[in-house]
């Protein structure tokens, strides 16, 4: 391939080539994963192929193929969406926040209300692109909502405990 020839001739380094190829796919998340050396271009290509085959989210595929950990993937999402990543294992959850959202909704959407500050409810989620749930919470609580990213397994664990 032309890219490999350019690398061999010293016209471009491998990292810049990989980033250019990812940009060609049009994936901001892919760019972040490559730039942060979380996956290789080959693994990302294979994941994109599987994604088109099975129509599943990229993160789910990368994790199921053991190309990346859930935490590393969520850290990449936190960069993409400019949202903080929160380690729930170390976070002291505000009980008042938990009482604002029905537990059935928390279980159904795998979200966890974790704090209230200045009239704003902070919700932890592993799926920050789920704007419908965010809007539902605003309607249910009548509060502004701030979304933070957390491990889905930690959210589930905290909901059931």
Secondary structure as UniProt FT lines:
FT   HELIX           2..8
FT   TURN            9..10
FT   HELIX           14..25
FT   HELIX           28..35
FT   TURN            36..37
FT   HELIX           41..54
FT   HELIX           58..64
FT   TURN            65..66
FT   HELIX           70..81
FT   HELIX           88..90
FT   HELIX           95..98
FT   TURN            99..100
FT   HELIX           103..109
FT   STRAND          111..117
FT   TURN            118..119
FT   STRAND          120..125
FT   TURN            128..129
FT   HELIX           131..141
FT   STRAND          144..149
FT   HELIX           152..160
//
